[in-house]
Amino acid sequence: MEIFEGILANLSGGPLRKARLTHRANLDSRLATKHIGTLIGLGLVTKLAREGSYFIATGKGRDFLEQYYELVKLVNSNRTVIID
């Protein structure tokens, strides 16, 4: 999920080439290719019809990212510390 978040967060700001996305999301090329393909299959990312490999988060991808952040916030706010 954190890898998906990293990819979607970077693509939410606008289209990026795969190389730039890979660098910003701190992924190796093979891992980026695999996860971008998964995100495309889920309809969260789309490849733009430009010269080169540009990708961007879809509306569904941005919605997913917002819901992910809400879930993380909820989980973190419900954490309790148990001290023995």
VMD Tcl script that draws the C-alpha trace (Angstrom):
set ca {
  {0.00 0.00 0.00}
  {2.85 2.37 0.77}
  {4.30 1.83 -2.70}
  {0.91 2.57 -4.28}
  {0.68 5.69 -2.11}
  {4.11 6.85 -3.22}
  {3.28 6.40 -6.89}
  {-0.16 8.00 -6.66}
  {1.06 10.92 -4.55}
  {3.71 11.74 -7.14}
  {1.32 11.36 -10.07}
  {-1.39 13.47 -8.43}
  {0.71 16.57 -9.01}
  {0.72 16.09 -12.77}
  {2.05 13.76 -15.43}
  {5.50 12.27 -14.99}
  {7.72 10.10 -17.12}
  {8.41 6.67 -15.73}
  {12.06 7.51 -15.01}
  {11.15 10.61 -12.98}
  {8.40 8.75 -11.14}
  {10.75 5.88 -10.35}
  {13.26 8.32 -8.88}
  {10.71 10.32 -6.87}
  {8.97 7.22 -5.49}
  {12.35 5.65 -4.68}
  {11.67 2.46 -6.65}
  {13.77 0.41 -9.01}
  {12.61 0.26 -12.62}
  {11.27 -3.31 -12.51}
  {9.28 -2.70 -9.33}
  {7.89 0.58 -10.71}
  {6.82 -1.13 -13.95}
  {5.04 -3.88 -12.01}
  {3.17 -1.52 -9.69}
  {2.31 1.02 -12.40}
  {0.82 -1.86 -14.41}
  {-1.26 -2.91 -11.41}
  {-2.46 0.65 -10.83}
  {-3.37 1.00 -14.52}
  {-5.31 -2.27 -14.32}
  {-7.23 -0.94 -11.31}
  {-8.02 2.30 -13.14}
  {-6.04 4.42 -10.67}
  {-3.35 5.51 -13.14}
  {-3.43 6.10 -16.88}
  {-0.72 6.39 -19.50}
  {-0.96 9.57 -21.51}
  {-0.82 9.54 -25.30}
  {2.29 11.71 -25.47}
  {5.73 11.07 -26.77}
  {7.48 8.98 -24.14}
  {6.00 7.20 -21.17}
  {3.98 9.76 -19.21}
  {1.66 8.60 -16.46}
  {-0.91 10.45 -14.34}
  {-3.28 9.56 -11.52}
  {-6.93 9.31 -12.58}
  {-9.79 10.81 -10.60}
  {-10.32 7.37 -9.11}
  {-6.63 7.27 -8.18}
  {-6.83 10.63 -6.42}
  {-9.97 9.48 -4.57}
  {-8.16 6.29 -3.55}
  {-5.25 8.37 -2.22}
  {-7.57 10.59 -0.15}
  {-9.30 7.54 1.32}
  {-5.93 5.94 2.05}
  {-4.84 9.06 3.96}
  {-8.10 9.03 5.94}
  {-7.57 5.38 6.83}
  {-3.99 6.02 7.96}
  {-5.20 8.98 10.03}
  {-7.93 6.85 11.62}
  {-5.55 4.00 12.44}
  {-2.97 6.36 13.91}
  {-5.54 8.19 16.04}
  {-6.81 4.91 17.49}
  {-3.41 3.60 18.53}
  {-3.03 3.13 22.24}
  {0.19 2.74 24.07}
  {0.27 -0.04 26.60}
  {2.83 0.39 29.31}
  {3.56 -2.54 31.60}
}
mol new
graphics top color blue
foreach p $ca { graphics top sphere $p radius 0.5 }
foreach p [lrange $ca 0 end-1] q [lrange $ca 1 end] { graphics top cylinder $p $q radius 0.2 }
display resetview
